[in-house]
Amino acid sequence: MEIQEIKTRLTLKEVLEHYGLKPDKQSRLNCPFHPDKTPSMQVYYKTQTAYCFSSNCPTHGKSLDVIDFIMHMEQTDKHQAILKAGELIRQGADTVTGTASPVQKLTRVALLTNMFTYFRNAVYNSRPVREYLESRGLDHAKRRLVTTVASSTMVRERTKH
């Protein structure tokens, strides 16, 4: 299994759940790699990385992806961590939650639909973008353009499959 495929299919949330770790509301947790009285590890779900801000941490200020996190948790080398990550994927990495990973659930069309909706809402909800488009007289054109692009993208994706 390729490293990029592992990073795509296995989320940091699934890895944390596998090891029984749960970040707080601010996505922080006590670092599992050193004694920690207060949360010093920050989890970044958008980039699928974690970072410990403690100077006592054996990760030495390195940002950890899913493979690095497994490598440090298992106290092993990168090759063994990759094998463990592949094993977690094969197990479904969802035995803790009882559900499939969001990435595994989404088909390509559903993923594109979700992405389109997110960006369309971002355009509508972004004040600077809205002001710029209105200053150029593009308010109504914006809605037509977004709908047209979305429709043509969806048609192309459906005809591919």
C-alpha positions in Angstrom: 0.0 0.0 0.0 1.4 3.4 -1.0 2.1 6.0 1.7 -0.2 8.6 0.0 -3.0 6.0 -0.1 -2.6 5.4 3.6 -2.7 9.1 4.4 -5.9 9.4 2.3 -7.7 6.4 3.7 -6.7 6.6 7.3 -7.7 9.7 9.2 -5.9 11.0 12.3 -9.2 10.8 14.2 -9.4 7.0 13.5 -5.8 6.6 14.7 -6.4 8.5 17.9 -9.6 6.4 18.5 -7.6 3.2 17.9 -5.3 4.2 20.7 -8.1 5.4 23.0 -7.2 9.0 22.7 -9.8 11.8 22.6 -8.9 15.4 22.1 -10.9 18.1 24.0 -13.1 20.7 22.4 -10.1 22.7 21.3 -8.6 19.6 19.7 -5.9 19.3 22.4 -4.8 16.3 24.3 -2.2 15.2 26.8 0.7 14.0 24.7 1.0 10.2 24.8 4.7 10.4 24.2 5.8 12.0 27.5 4.4 12.7 31.0 1.9 15.5 30.6 -0.2 17.3 33.2 -1.8 19.7 30.8 -2.7 19.2 27.1 0.4 20.0 25.1 -0.5 18.2 21.8 -2.7 20.0 19.3 -4.5 18.0 16.7 -5.1 19.6 13.3 -7.9 17.7 11.5 -7.7 19.8 8.4 -4.1 18.8 7.7 -4.4 15.4 9.4 -1.4 16.2 11.7 -0.7 16.6 15.3 2.0 18.7 17.0 3.3 18.6 20.6 4.4 22.0 22.0 6.3 20.5 24.9 10.1 20.7 24.9 10.2 17.3 26.7 8.5 15.5 23.8 10.6 12.8 22.0 8.9 14.0 18.7 11.3 17.0 18.9 8.9 19.6 17.6 8.0 17.6 14.5 4.5 17.7 13.0 3.1 14.1 13.0 1.0 12.6 10.3 -0.9 9.3 10.8 2.2 7.2 10.0 4.5 9.2 12.3 1.9 9.0 15.0 1.7 5.2 14.7 5.5 5.0 14.6 5.8 6.8 17.9 2.9 5.1 19.6 4.2 1.6 18.6 7.9 2.7 19.2 8.9 1.2 15.9 10.4 2.2 12.6 8.6 3.8 9.7 8.3 0.5 7.8 6.5 -1.2 10.7 4.3 1.8 11.2 3.3 1.7 7.5 2.4 -2.0 7.9 0.4 -1.2 11.1 -1.5 1.6 9.2 -2.3 -0.8 6.4 -3.6 -3.3 9.0 -5.8 -0.6 10.5 -7.2 0.2 7.1 -7.9 -3.5 6.4 -9.6 -3.8 9.8 -11.7 -0.9 8.7 -10.1 1.3 11.3 -13.7 1.7 12.4 -14.0 -1.0 15.0 -13.9 1.6 17.8 -16.6 3.8 16.3 -18.6 1.1 14.5 -18.9 3.2 11.4 -17.0 3.5 8.1 -14.6 6.3 7.6 -16.2 9.4 6.0 -13.6 9.1 3.2 -14.6 5.4 2.6 -18.3 6.3 2.5 -18.2 9.0 -0.1 -18.2 8.2 -3.7 -16.5 10.5 -6.1 -19.7 12.2 -7.1 -20.8 12.6 -3.5 -17.4 14.0 -2.6 -17.5 16.5 -5.5 -21.1 17.5 -4.5 -20.0 18.1 -0.9 -17.0 20.1 -2.1 -19.1 22.2 -4.5 -21.7 22.9 -1.7 -18.9 24.0 0.7 -17.3 26.4 -1.8 -20.6 27.7 -3.1 -21.5 28.6 0.5 -18.1 30.0 1.1 -18.6 32.4 -1.9 -22.1 33.4 -0.7 -21.0 33.8 2.9 -17.7 35.7 2.2 -18.3 39.4 2.7 -15.3 40.5 0.7 -16.2 38.2 -2.2 -19.8 39.3 -2.1 -18.8 43.0 -2.1 -16.4 42.6 -4.9 -19.0 40.7 -7.1 -21.6 43.3 -6.3 -19.2 46.2 -7.1 -18.7 44.6 -10.5 -22.4 44.1 -11.0 -22.0 40.3 -10.9 -24.3 39.4 -8.1 -26.9 37.6 -10.3 -24.2 36.4 -12.7 -22.4 34.8 -9.7 -25.4 32.6 -8.9 -25.8 31.5 -12.6 -22.1 30.9 -13.0 -21.9 28.7 -9.9 -25.0 26.7 -10.8 -23.7 26.3 -14.4 -20.3 25.1 -13.3 -21.8 22.7 -10.8 -24.2 21.3 -13.3 -21.6 20.7 -16.0 -19.2 19.2 -13.4 -21.9 16.8 -12.2 -22.9 15.8 -15.7 -19.2 15.0 -16.6 -18.7 13.0 -13.5 -21.9 10.9 -14.0 -20.9 10.1 -17.6 -17.5 8.9 -16.6 -19.0 6.1 -14.5 
